[in-house]
Amino acid sequence: MSNMISFNGTIASDTDLHMSNLGTNVFINVLVLSGSALAQTESEKRLVVYLAEKDQAKIGRGYVGFDIVEMPWDRKTFEQDKKFMIKVIDGARNKIGWEKLDYSPSKTFVLHWMNLFETLVNKITIDKIQDNSLNDWLSESEASDPIYCNFPRCKIHGVFLTCFGCQICNN
Ligand SMILES: [Zn+2]
C-alpha cells in the first residue's frame, strides 16, 4: 500500500510522488513541522493544516494521496503562498523541528521526496488551481474546526492541529 501525490491525478505524469504508508507519515511530519514554524498568514496556516489532515491514523493507510491542483490555494494570495510552500519544503530539508520527533527521519528519503514535491509545487499556476478547491475545503470544515478557531497547536510538537488532532501524535 502506498500514497501518491500528483500534480493533477487525472493526467499521469513521471513527476508523481509515490511513497509507502510509513514514508508518507514521515513526509507529512516534516512538512507540518516546517510549515507550522514558518506560517504567518491565515492562507499559509490553512495550507499547513491541509497537509496535516493527510493523517493516515484517522483517514486510513494508503488513503491520503492528493493533487497539487486541489490544495486549498487562495487566488488572492496565491503568489505569496506558493513561495511560502517552497520555503516550507526548504525548511523540511533543513530539518526544522526534527528535534521534536521521537525518531530520526532518513535525510536521504526526505531530500528525495522534497525535490519531487518541489517540482510539483513549482508547476502550479493560478489558472491551474481546481475550481472551488478552497471553498469546498472550507465548507467541509465545521465551525469548531481549528481553521476557524485561531489555529491551535499541539502542546508537544508545536504543530497546527486539524479536526483529527495532531498528525504527529496520531502517527
Ligand atoms: Zn503532537
Backbone and ligand atoms as CSV (ligand in chain L), in Angstrom:
chain,resi,resn,atom,element,x,y,z
A,1,MET,N,N,0.841,-1.198,0.000
A,1,MET,CA,C,0.000,0.000,0.000
A,1,MET,C,C,0.871,1.241,0.000
A,2,SER,N,N,0.386,2.222,-0.695
A,2,SER,CA,C,1.174,3.454,-0.781
A,2,SER,C,C,0.251,4.627,-1.060
A,3,ASN,N,N,0.836,5.796,-1.046
A,3,ASN,CA,C,0.093,7.014,-1.358
A,3,ASN,C,C,0.780,7.709,-2.519
A,4,MET,N,N,-0.003,8.413,-3.311
A,4,MET,CA,C,0.567,9.137,-4.433
A,4,MET,C,C,0.170,10.605,-4.368
A,5,ILE,N,N,1.161,11.454,-4.570
A,5,ILE,CA,C,0.887,12.883,-4.711
A,5,ILE,C,C,1.216,13.231,-6.149
A,6,SER,N,N,0.240,13.800,-6.835
A,6,SER,CA,C,0.471,14.142,-8.232
A,6,SER,C,C,0.047,15.576,-8.478
A,7,PHE,N,N,0.417,16.071,-9.644
A,7,PHE,CA,C,0.035,17.449,-9.962
A,7,PHE,C,C,-1.467,17.510,-10.207
A,8,ASN,N,N,-1.893,16.640,-11.078
A,8,ASN,CA,C,-3.316,16.546,-11.380
A,8,ASN,C,C,-3.591,15.087,-11.693
A,9,GLY,N,N,-4.227,14.380,-10.753
A,9,GLY,CA,C,-4.357,12.935,-10.801
A,9,GLY,C,C,-4.969,12.377,-12.063
A,10,THR,N,N,-5.720,13.202,-12.790
A,10,THR,CA,C,-6.356,12.690,-13.997
A,10,THR,C,C,-5.355,12.606,-15.149
A,11,ILE,N,N,-4.188,13.245,-14.979
A,11,ILE,CA,C,-3.161,13.194,-16.024
A,11,ILE,C,C,-1.922,12.515,-15.444
A,12,ALA,N,N,-1.629,11.304,-15.875
A,12,ALA,CA,C,-0.462,10.593,-15.355
A,12,ALA,C,C,0.810,11.339,-15.737
A,13,SER,N,N,1.760,11.340,-14.810
A,13,SER,CA,C,2.988,12.094,-15.065
A,13,SER,C,C,4.155,11.403,-14.387
A,14,ASP,N,N,5.335,11.536,-14.989
A,14,ASP,CA,C,6.500,10.886,-14.378
A,14,ASP,C,C,7.017,11.659,-13.172
A,15,THR,N,N,6.396,12.799,-12.859
A,15,THR,CA,C,6.822,13.516,-11.648
A,15,THR,C,C,5.971,13.133,-10.434
A,16,ASP,N,N,5.017,12.238,-10.604
A,16,ASP,CA,C,4.197,11.826,-9.464
A,16,ASP,C,C,5.079,11.307,-8.333
A,17,LEU,N,N,4.676,11.600,-7.123
A,17,LEU,CA,C,5.448,11.219,-5.943
A,17,LEU,C,C,4.764,10.032,-5.263
A,18,HIS,N,N,5.424,8.884,-5.299
A,18,HIS,CA,C,4.883,7.669,-4.676
A,18,HIS,C,C,5.640,7.404,-3.381
A,19,MET,N,N,4.917,7.170,-2.308
A,19,MET,CA,C,5.559,6.875,-1.023
A,19,MET,C,C,4.831,5.734,-0.330
A,20,SER,N,N,5.606,4.951,0.415
A,20,SER,CA,C,4.993,3.920,1.244
A,20,SER,C,C,4.136,4.610,2.308
A,21,ASN,N,N,3.282,3.844,2.969
A,21,ASN,CA,C,2.450,4.443,4.020
A,21,ASN,C,C,3.309,5.029,5.130
A,22,LEU,N,N,4.335,4.287,5.526
A,22,LEU,CA,C,5.230,4.779,6.588
A,22,LEU,C,C,5.965,6.033,6.108
A,23,GLY,N,N,6.431,5.976,4.864
A,23,GLY,CA,C,7.123,7.126,4.290
A,23,GLY,C,C,6.229,8.355,4.248
A,24,THR,N,N,4.959,8.135,3.924
A,24,THR,CA,C,4.029,9.263,3.856
A,24,THR,C,C,3.897,9.934,5.216
A,25,ASN,N,N,3.852,9.138,6.274
A,25,ASN,CA,C,3.781,9.734,7.615
A,25,ASN,C,C,4.972,10.636,7.877
A,26,VAL,N,N,6.157,10.166,7.504
A,26,VAL,CA,C,7.373,10.953,7.713
A,26,VAL,C,C,7.310,12.227,6.864
A,27,PHE,N,N,6.924,12.079,5.612
A,27,PHE,CA,C,6.808,13.209,4.680
A,27,PHE,C,C,5.895,14.294,5.272
A,28,ILE,N,N,4.729,13.882,5.755
A,28,ILE,CA,C,3.793,14.862,6.325
A,28,ILE,C,C,4.356,15.421,7.639
A,29,ASN,N,N,4.923,14.561,8.479
A,29,ASN,CA,C,5.529,15.034,9.747
A,29,ASN,C,C,6.479,16.196,9.487
A,30,VAL,N,N,7.440,16.010,8.584
A,30,VAL,CA,C,8.487,17.027,8.415
A,30,VAL,C,C,7.948,18.291,7.728
A,31,LEU,N,N,6.971,18.143,6.833
A,31,LEU,CA,C,6.379,19.342,6.214
A,31,LEU,C,C,5.563,20.135,7.224
A,32,VAL,N,N,4.842,19.427,8.080
A,32,VAL,CA,C,3.984,20.101,9.046
A,32,VAL,C,C,4.836,20.788,10.133
A,33,LEU,N,N,5.934,20.172,10.512
A,33,LEU,CA,C,6.848,20.818,11.466
A,33,LEU,C,C,7.405,22.106,10.872
A,34,SER,N,N,7.885,22.031,9.650
A,34,SER,CA,C,8.452,23.199,8.987
A,34,SER,C,C,7.366,24.258,8.756
A,35,GLY,N,N,6.234,23.840,8.218
A,35,GLY,CA,C,5.153,24.777,7.911
A,35,GLY,C,C,4.607,25.462,9.147
A,36,SER,N,N,4.511,24.730,10.245
A,36,SER,CA,C,3.977,25.329,11.470
A,36,SER,C,C,4.962,26.339,12.051
A,37,ALA,N,N,6.254,26.130,11.802
A,37,ALA,CA,C,7.257,27.088,12.288
A,37,ALA,C,C,7.276,28.345,11.419
A,38,LEU,N,N,6.940,28.210,10.129
A,38,LEU,CA,C,7.112,29.326,9.194
A,38,LEU,C,C,5.824,30.093,8.872
A,39,ALA,N,N,4.667,29.481,9.048
A,39,ALA,CA,C,3.410,30.121,8.622
A,39,ALA,C,C,3.102,31.351,9.456
A,40,GLN,N,N,2.710,32.408,8.765
A,40,GLN,CA,C,2.327,33.632,9.473
A,40,GLN,C,C,0.922,34.075,9.107
A,41,THR,N,N,0.571,33.993,7.837
A,41,THR,CA,C,-0.750,34.478,7.428
A,41,THR,C,C,-1.775,33.347,7.503
A,42,GLU,N,N,-3.028,33.744,7.454
A,42,GLU,CA,C,-4.106,32.763,7.532
A,42,GLU,C,C,-4.036,31.770,6.370
A,43,SER,N,N,-3.777,32.261,5.154
A,43,SER,CA,C,-3.760,31.345,3.999
A,43,SER,C,C,-2.573,30.375,4.108
A,44,GLU,N,N,-1.463,30.829,4.665
A,44,GLU,CA,C,-0.312,29.940,4.863
A,44,GLU,C,C,-0.657,28.863,5.901
A,45,LYS,N,N,-1.284,29.289,6.994
A,45,LYS,CA,C,-1.656,28.321,8.039
A,45,LYS,C,C,-2.646,27.288,7.497
A,46,ARG,N,N,-3.566,27.748,6.649
A,46,ARG,CA,C,-4.553,26.818,6.073
A,46,ARG,C,C,-3.875,25.737,5.238
A,47,LEU,N,N,-2.877,26.129,4.463
A,47,LEU,CA,C,-2.176,25.139,3.636
A,47,LEU,C,C,-1.470,24.098,4.507
A,48,VAL,N,N,-0.917,24.525,5.636
A,48,VAL,CA,C,-0.243,23.576,6.532
A,48,VAL,C,C,-1.271,22.637,7.166
A,49,VAL,N,N,-2.409,23.189,7.541
A,49,VAL,CA,C,-3.458,22.338,8.121
A,49,VAL,C,C,-3.940,21.314,7.083
A,50,TYR,N,N,-4.057,21.751,5.844
A,50,TYR,CA,C,-4.466,20.822,4.777
A,50,TYR,C,C,-3.503,19.642,4.701
A,51,LEU,N,N,-2.201,19.938,4.767
A,51,LEU,CA,C,-1.213,18.846,4.729
A,51,LEU,C,C,-1.355,17.959,5.967
A,52,ALA,N,N,-1.546,18.596,7.127
A,52,ALA,CA,C,-1.655,17.831,8.380
A,52,ALA,C,C,-2.895,16.935,8.396
A,53,GLU,N,N,-3.907,17.303,7.626
A,53,GLU,CA,C,-5.111,16.460,7.551
A,53,GLU,C,C,-4.845,15.143,6.824
A,54,LYS,N,N,-3.693,15.054,6.159
A,54,LYS,CA,C,-3.340,13.796,5.481
A,54,LYS,C,C,-2.839,12.825,6.544
A,55,ASP,N,N,-3.748,12.462,7.420
A,55,ASP,CA,C,-3.456,11.758,8.664
A,55,ASP,C,C,-3.941,10.311,8.527
A,56,GLN,N,N,-3.009,9.419,8.257
A,56,GLN,CA,C,-3.408,8.035,7.943
A,56,GLN,C,C,-4.021,7.303,9.125
A,57,ALA,N,N,-3.681,7.732,10.357
A,57,ALA,CA,C,-4.270,7.083,11.533
A,57,ALA,C,C,-5.770,7.342,11.588
A,58,LYS,N,N,-6.211,8.448,10.974
A,58,LYS,CA,C,-7.626,8.825,11.027
A,58,LYS,C,C,-8.362,8.560,9.711
A,59,ILE,N,N,-7.661,8.711,8.601
A,59,ILE,CA,C,-8.320,8.568,7.302
A,59,ILE,C,C,-8.170,7.152,6.760
A,60,GLY,N,N,-7.055,6.515,7.102
A,60,GLY,CA,C,-6.810,5.164,6.619
A,60,GLY,C,C,-5.485,5.101,5.887
A,61,ARG,N,N,-4.775,3.986,6.068
A,61,ARG,CA,C,-3.460,3.853,5.436
A,61,ARG,C,C,-3.622,3.698,3.936
A,62,GLY,N,N,-2.840,4.478,3.194
A,62,GLY,CA,C,-2.935,4.412,1.742
A,62,GLY,C,C,-4.061,5.253,1.161
A,63,TYR,N,N,-4.675,6.096,1.985
A,63,TYR,CA,C,-5.810,6.890,1.507
A,63,TYR,C,C,-5.593,8.392,1.615
A,64,VAL,N,N,-4.343,8.827,1.657
A,64,VAL,CA,C,-4.124,10.260,1.883
A,64,VAL,C,C,-3.401,10.960,0.722
A,65,GLY,N,N,-3.357,10.294,-0.441
A,65,GLY,CA,C,-2.756,10.952,-1.594
A,65,GLY,C,C,-3.573,12.180,-1.990
A,66,PHE,N,N,-2.961,13.109,-2.673
A,66,PHE,CA,C,-3.695,14.296,-3.109
A,66,PHE,C,C,-3.037,14.873,-4.353
A,67,ASP,N,N,-3.733,15.849,-4.942
A,67,ASP,CA,C,-3.218,16.549,-6.124
A,67,ASP,C,C,-2.846,17.978,-5.741
A,68,ILE,N,N,-1.800,18.475,-6.362
A,68,ILE,CA,C,-1.391,19.860,-6.098
A,68,ILE,C,C,-2.510,20.838,-6.488
A,69,VAL,N,N,-3.218,20.531,-7.591
A,69,VAL,CA,C,-4.251,21.463,-8.071
A,69,VAL,C,C,-5.471,21.513,-7.153
A,70,GLU,N,N,-5.615,20.520,-6.255
A,70,GLU,CA,C,-6.798,20.517,-5.380
A,70,GLU,C,C,-6.483,21.037,-3.981
A,71,MET,N,N,-5.243,21.471,-3.757
A,71,MET,CA,C,-4.930,22.086,-2.465
A,71,MET,C,C,-5.730,23.387,-2.324
A,72,PRO,N,N,-6.029,23.791,-1.075
A,72,PRO,CA,C,-6.876,24.993,-0.905
A,72,PRO,C,C,-6.104,26.291,-1.139
A,73,TRP,N,N,-5.625,26.480,-2.377
A,73,TRP,CA,C,-4.911,27.713,-2.744
A,73,TRP,C,C,-5.904,28.870,-2.748
A,74,ASP,N,N,-5.483,29.974,-2.194
A,74,ASP,CA,C,-6.305,31.186,-2.197
A,74,ASP,C,C,-5.816,32.053,-3.363
A,75,ARG,N,N,-6.697,32.285,-4.340
A,75,ARG,CA,C,-6.257,33.056,-5.518
A,75,ARG,C,C,-5.778,34.456,-5.142
A,76,LYS,N,N,-6.311,35.007,-4.050
A,76,LYS,CA,C,-5.941,36.378,-3.665
A,76,LYS,C,C,-4.480,36.480,-3.218
A,77,THR,N,N,-3.973,35.418,-2.644
A,77,THR,CA,C,-2.610,35.468,-2.084
A,77,THR,C,C,-1.733,34.393,-2.718
A,78,PHE,N,N,-2.125,33.951,-3.907
A,78,PHE,CA,C,-1.502,32.769,-4.493
A,78,PHE,C,C,0.020,32.862,-4.629
A,79,GLU,N,N,0.526,33.951,-5.223
A,79,GLU,CA,C,1.973,34.016,-5.485
A,79,GLU,C,C,2.764,33.939,-4.180
A,80,GLN,N,N,2.300,34.654,-3.182
A,80,GLN,CA,C,2.958,34.640,-1.870
A,80,GLN,C,C,2.864,33.242,-1.234
A,81,ASP,N,N,1.716,32.609,-1.370
A,81,ASP,CA,C,1.521,31.297,-0.746
A,81,ASP,C,C,2.350,30.209,-1.433
A,82,LYS,N,N,2.510,30.357,-2.738
A,82,LYS,CA,C,3.350,29.393,-3.453
A,82,LYS,C,C,4.804,29.525,-2.990
A,83,LYS,N,N,5.274,30.766,-2.833
A,83,LYS,CA,C,6.636,30.976,-2.317
A,83,LYS,C,C,6.764,30.394,-0.915
A,84,PHE,N,N,5.710,30.579,-0.124
A,84,PHE,CA,C,5.713,30.032,1.233
A,84,PHE,C,C,5.886,28.512,1.187
A,85,MET,N,N,5.143,27.850,0.297
A,85,MET,CA,C,5.217,26.386,0.244
A,85,MET,C,C,6.625,25.926,-0.144
A,86,ILE,N,N,7.287,26.664,-1.016
A,86,ILE,CA,C,8.664,26.319,-1.375
A,86,ILE,C,C,9.590,26.501,-0.163
A,87,LYS,N,N,9.320,27.543,0.631
A,87,LYS,CA,C,10.111,27.758,1.853
A,87,LYS,C,C,9.898,26.623,2.859
A,88,VAL,N,N,8.662,26.146,2.921
A,88,VAL,CA,C,8.353,25.036,3.840
A,88,VAL,C,C,9.134,23.786,3.414
A,89,ILE,N,N,9.204,23.552,2.116
A,89,ILE,CA,C,9.954,22.413,1.591
A,89,ILE,C,C,11.435,22.552,1.959
A,90,ASP,N,N,11.951,23.764,1.817
A,90,ASP,CA,C,13.347,24.027,2.192
A,90,ASP,C,C,13.561,23.813,3.693
A,91,GLY,N,N,12.583,24.243,4.476
A,91,GLY,CA,C,12.669,24.061,5.927
A,91,GLY,C,C,12.734,22.584,6.288
A,92,ALA,N,N,11.968,21.776,5.562
A,92,ALA,CA,C,11.997,20.329,5.814
A,92,ALA,C,C,13.372,19.769,5.465
A,93,ARG,N,N,13.958,20.278,4.373
A,93,ARG,CA,C,15.320,19.840,4.022
A,93,ARG,C,C,16.310,20.217,5.121
A,94,ASN,N,N,16.050,21.353,5.749
A,94,ASN,CA,C,16.953,21.830,6.805
A,94,ASN,C,C,16.553,21.338,8.192
A,95,LYS,N,N,15.696,20.324,8.225
A,95,LYS,CA,C,15.331,19.628,9.459
A,95,LYS,C,C,14.673,20.529,10.506
A,96,ILE,N,N,13.895,21.497,10.074
A,96,ILE,CA,C,13.211,22.351,11.050
A,96,ILE,C,C,12.286,21.491,11.920
A,97,GLY,N,N,12.473,21.574,13.236
A,97,GLY,CA,C,11.594,20.907,14.189
A,97,GLY,C,C,11.847,19.430,14.386
A,98,TRP,N,N,12.844,18.881,13.717
A,98,TRP,CA,C,13.062,17.425,13.826
A,98,TRP,C,C,13.388,16.997,15.249
A,99,GLU,N,N,13.911,17.937,16.045
A,99,GLU,CA,C,14.243,17.579,17.431
A,99,GLU,C,C,12.985,17.235,18.231
A,100,LYS,N,N,11.819,17.614,17.707
A,100,LYS,CA,C,10.569,17.313,18.430
A,100,LYS,C,C,10.073,15.904,18.125
A,101,LEU,N,N,10.658,15.245,17.149
A,101,LEU,CA,C,10.240,13.880,16.795
A,101,LEU,C,C,10.937,12.862,17.694
A,102,ASP,N,N,10.274,11.754,17.929
A,102,ASP,CA,C,10.919,10.722,18.759
A,102,ASP,C,C,11.611,9.670,17.883
A,103,TYR,N,N,11.911,10.059,16.641
A,103,TYR,CA,C,12.675,9.185,15.739
A,103,TYR,C,C,13.469,10.108,14.816
A,104,SER,N,N,14.395,9.543,14.067
A,104,SER,CA,C,15.178,10.352,13.129
A,104,SER,C,C,14.790,10.002,11.699
A,105,PRO,N,N,14.134,10.921,10.991
A,105,PRO,CA,C,13.791,10.634,9.600
A,105,PRO,C,C,15.054,10.417,8.770
A,106,SER,N,N,14.926,9.621,7.724
A,106,SER,CA,C,16.053,9.412,6.809
A,106,SER,C,C,16.248,10.662,5.962
A,107,LYS,N,N,17.396,11.302,6.111
A,107,LYS,CA,C,17.669,12.535,5.352
A,107,LYS,C,C,17.642,12.247,3.845
A,108,THR,N,N,18.125,11.070,3.457
A,108,THR,CA,C,18.155,10.710,2.035
A,108,THR,C,C,16.744,10.660,1.452
A,109,PHE,N,N,15.851,9.983,2.178
A,109,PHE,CA,C,14.476,9.897,1.692
A,109,PHE,C,C,13.826,11.277,1.672
A,110,VAL,N,N,14.016,12.033,2.749
A,110,VAL,CA,C,13.375,13.350,2.833
A,110,VAL,C,C,13.846,14.238,1.683
A,111,LEU,N,N,15.131,14.238,1.396
A,111,LEU,CA,C,15.638,15.074,0.299
A,111,LEU,C,C,15.033,14.648,-1.041
A,112,HIS,N,N,14.950,13.359,-1.253
A,112,HIS,CA,C,14.365,12.841,-2.493
A,112,HIS,C,C,12.903,13.287,-2.632
A,113,TRP,N,N,12.129,13.085,-1.559
A,113,TRP,CA,C,10.714,13.477,-1.608
A,113,TRP,C,C,10.565,14.973,-1.793
A,114,MET,N,N,11.366,15.754,-1.086
A,114,MET,CA,C,11.232,17.213,-1.159
A,114,MET,C,C,11.562,17.715,-2.560
A,115,ASN,N,N,12.550,17.106,-3.216
A,115,ASN,CA,C,12.881,17.521,-4.582
A,115,ASN,C,C,11.699,17.268,-5.513
A,116,LEU,N,N,11.073,16.099,-5.367
A,116,LEU,CA,C,9.924,15.781,-6.225
A,116,LEU,C,C,8.726,16.679,-5.897
A,117,PHE,N,N,8.499,16.886,-4.604
A,117,PHE,CA,C,7.360,17.706,-4.191
A,117,PHE,C,C,7.558,19.149,-4.672
A,118,GLU,N,N,8.785,19.622,-4.590
A,118,GLU,CA,C,9.085,20.982,-5.045
A,118,GLU,C,C,8.799,21.118,-6.549
A,119,THR,N,N,9.182,20.110,-7.318
A,119,THR,CA,C,8.910,20.136,-8.759
A,119,THR,C,C,7.407,20.236,-9.012
A,120,LEU,N,N,6.630,19.477,-8.236
A,120,LEU,CA,C,5.172,19.510,-8.406
A,120,LEU,C,C,4.612,20.877,-8.024
A,121,VAL,N,N,5.055,21.410,-6.885
A,121,VAL,CA,C,4.526,22.700,-6.418
A,121,VAL,C,C,4.917,23.810,-7.394
A,122,ASN,N,N,6.112,23.718,-7.940
A,122,ASN,CA,C,6.558,24.744,-8.884
A,122,ASN,C,C,5.709,24.797,-10.147
A,123,LYS,N,N,5.020,23.688,-10.441
A,123,LYS,CA,C,4.207,23.645,-11.657
A,123,LYS,C,C,2.869,24.380,-11.525
A,124,ILE,N,N,2.458,24.639,-10.289
A,124,ILE,CA,C,1.117,25.217,-10.139
A,124,ILE,C,C,1.125,26.697,-10.519
A,125,THR,N,N,0.126,27.073,-11.298
A,125,THR,CA,C,-0.087,28.482,-11.629
A,125,THR,C,C,-1.546,28.784,-11.311
A,126,ILE,N,N,-1.841,30.057,-11.204
A,126,ILE,CA,C,-3.162,30.453,-10.704
A,126,ILE,C,C,-4.292,29.887,-11.583
A,127,ASP,N,N,-4.041,29.762,-12.869
A,127,ASP,CA,C,-5.093,29.264,-13.764
A,127,ASP,C,C,-5.281,27.755,-13.680
A,128,LYS,N,N,-4.334,27.069,-13.008
A,128,LYS,CA,C,-4.454,25.600,-12.903
A,128,LYS,C,C,-5.158,25.164,-11.623
A,129,ILE,N,N,-5.351,26.087,-10.694
A,129,ILE,CA,C,-5.997,25.719,-9.429
A,129,ILE,C,C,-7.387,25.159,-9.735
A,130,GLN,N,N,-7.707,24.050,-9.111
A,130,GLN,CA,C,-9.017,23.427,-9.348
A,130,GLN,C,C,-10.125,24.363,-8.876
A,131,ASP,N,N,-11.148,24.526,-9.690
A,131,ASP,CA,C,-12.259,25.415,-9.326
A,131,ASP,C,C,-12.796,25.065,-7.947
A,132,ASN,N,N,-13.008,26.069,-7.141
A,132,ASN,CA,C,-13.658,25.901,-5.833
A,132,ASN,C,C,-12.891,25.054,-4.831
A,133,SER,N,N,-11.614,24.735,-5.092
A,133,SER,CA,C,-10.914,23.869,-4.133
A,133,SER,C,C,-10.888,24.502,-2.742
A,134,LEU,N,N,-10.645,25.806,-2.679
A,134,LEU,CA,C,-10.603,26.459,-1.362
A,134,LEU,C,C,-11.984,26.462,-0.719
A,135,ASN,N,N,-12.988,26.889,-1.484
A,135,ASN,CA,C,-14.332,26.974,-0.901
A,135,ASN,C,C,-14.879,25.605,-0.516
A,136,ASP,N,N,-14.600,24.598,-1.337
A,136,ASP,CA,C,-15.072,23.250,-0.997
A,136,ASP,C,C,-14.441,22.789,0.304
A,137,TRP,N,N,-13.136,23.042,0.419
A,137,TRP,CA,C,-12.422,22.605,1.628
A,137,TRP,C,C,-12.952,23.354,2.849
A,138,LEU,N,N,-13.143,24.665,2.696
A,138,LEU,CA,C,-13.635,25.453,3.829
A,138,LEU,C,C,-15.042,25.022,4.222
A,139,SER,N,N,-15.870,24.688,3.234
A,139,SER,CA,C,-17.254,24.361,3.580
A,139,SER,C,C,-17.377,22.950,4.169
A,140,GLU,N,N,-16.333,22.122,3.979
A,140,GLU,CA,C,-16.348,20.797,4.614
A,140,GLU,C,C,-15.971,20.888,6.089
A,141,SER,N,N,-15.385,22.006,6.493
A,141,SER,CA,C,-14.921,22.149,7.870
A,141,SER,C,C,-16.047,22.663,8.751
A,142,GLU,N,N,-16.091,22.152,9.974
A,142,GLU,CA,C,-17.109,22.578,10.929
A,142,GLU,C,C,-16.668,23.888,11.581
A,143,ALA,N,N,-17.634,24.603,12.140
A,143,ALA,CA,C,-17.315,25.882,12.793
A,143,ALA,C,C,-16.337,25.697,13.942
A,144,SER,N,N,-16.338,24.496,14.541
A,144,SER,CA,C,-15.463,24.256,15.690
A,144,SER,C,C,-14.082,23.753,15.269
A,145,ASP,N,N,-13.846,23.607,13.955
A,145,ASP,CA,C,-12.553,23.100,13.490
A,145,ASP,C,C,-11.451,24.127,13.718
A,146,PRO,N,N,-10.213,23.624,13.873
A,146,PRO,CA,C,-9.086,24.520,14.179
A,146,PRO,C,C,-8.929,25.700,13.213
A,147,ILE,N,N,-9.259,25.510,11.916
A,147,ILE,CA,C,-9.046,26.627,10.979
A,147,ILE,C,C,-9.968,27.804,11.288
A,148,TYR,N,N,-11.021,27.563,12.071
A,148,TYR,CA,C,-11.920,28.667,12.437
A,148,TYR,C,C,-11.719,29.088,13.890
A,149,CYS,N,N,-10.735,28.500,14.555
A,149,CYS,CA,C,-10.537,28.770,15.987
A,149,CYS,C,C,-9.097,29.193,16.272
A,150,ASN,N,N,-8.569,30.058,15.402
A,150,ASN,CA,C,-7.231,30.630,15.628
A,150,ASN,C,C,-6.091,29.621,15.586
A,151,PHE,N,N,-6.276,28.547,14.893
A,151,PHE,CA,C,-5.173,27.620,14.622
A,151,PHE,C,C,-4.428,27.154,15.878
A,152,PRO,N,N,-5.096,26.428,16.747
A,152,PRO,CA,C,-4.407,25.907,17.943
A,152,PRO,C,C,-3.296,24.930,17.549
A,153,ARG,N,N,-2.322,24.789,18.436
A,153,ARG,CA,C,-1.159,23.937,18.157
A,153,ARG,C,C,-1.057,22.804,19.170
A,154,CYS,N,N,-0.393,21.724,18.764
A,154,CYS,CA,C,-0.104,20.611,19.676
A,154,CYS,C,C,0.886,21.099,20.730
A,155,LYS,N,N,0.609,20.779,21.987
A,155,LYS,CA,C,1.496,21.232,23.073
A,155,LYS,C,C,2.831,20.503,23.042
A,156,ILE,N,N,2.853,19.320,22.462
A,156,ILE,CA,C,4.105,18.554,22.407
A,156,ILE,C,C,4.926,18.928,21.177
A,157,HIS,N,N,4.285,18.983,20.033
A,157,HIS,CA,C,5.015,19.171,18.771
A,157,HIS,C,C,4.976,20.595,18.207
A,158,GLY,N,N,4.112,21.431,18.755
A,158,GLY,CA,C,4.040,22.816,18.283
A,158,GLY,C,C,3.425,22.971,16.909
A,159,VAL,N,N,2.880,21.890,16.364
A,159,VAL,CA,C,2.309,21.967,15.014
A,159,VAL,C,C,0.809,22.259,15.068
A,160,PHE,N,N,0.286,22.807,13.965
A,160,PHE,CA,C,-1.144,23.112,13.904
A,160,PHE,C,C,-1.962,21.828,14.014
A,161,LEU,N,N,-3.037,21.929,14.786
A,161,LEU,CA,C,-3.960,20.797,14.905
A,161,LEU,C,C,-4.942,20.820,13.735
A,162,THR,N,N,-5.513,19.668,13.456
A,162,THR,CA,C,-6.588,19.575,12.467
A,162,THR,C,C,-7.825,19.066,13.198
A,163,CYS,N,N,-8.890,18.841,12.450
A,163,CYS,CA,C,-10.095,18.263,13.059
A,163,CYS,C,C,-9.793,16.870,13.618
A,164,PHE,N,N,-8.662,16.268,13.240
A,164,PHE,CA,C,-8.275,14.942,13.746
A,164,PHE,C,C,-7.315,15.028,14.927
A,165,GLY,N,N,-6.898,16.227,15.305
A,165,GLY,CA,C,-5.895,16.368,16.357
A,165,GLY,C,C,-4.535,16.631,15.740
A,166,CYS,N,N,-3.471,16.119,16.420
A,166,CYS,CA,C,-2.103,16.352,15.938
A,166,CYS,C,C,-1.670,15.195,15.033
A,167,GLN,N,N,-1.265,15.506,13.835
A,167,GLN,CA,C,-0.862,14.462,12.866
A,167,GLN,C,C,0.333,13.682,13.378
A,168,ILE,N,N,1.232,14.342,14.121
A,168,ILE,CA,C,2.432,13.654,14.606
A,168,ILE,C,C,2.075,12.750,15.803
A,169,CYS,N,N,1.309,13.279,16.762
A,169,CYS,CA,C,0.869,12.435,17.894
A,169,CYS,C,C,0.112,11.201,17.380
A,170,ASN,N,N,-0.768,11.419,16.403
A,170,ASN,CA,C,-1.620,10.331,15.913
A,170,ASN,C,C,-0.824,9.252,15.182
A,171,ASN,N,N,0.288,9.647,14.582
A,171,ASN,CA,C,1.044,8.682,13.783
A,171,ASN,C,C,2.393,8.371,14.390
L,1,ZN,ZN,ZN,1.583,16.317,18.698
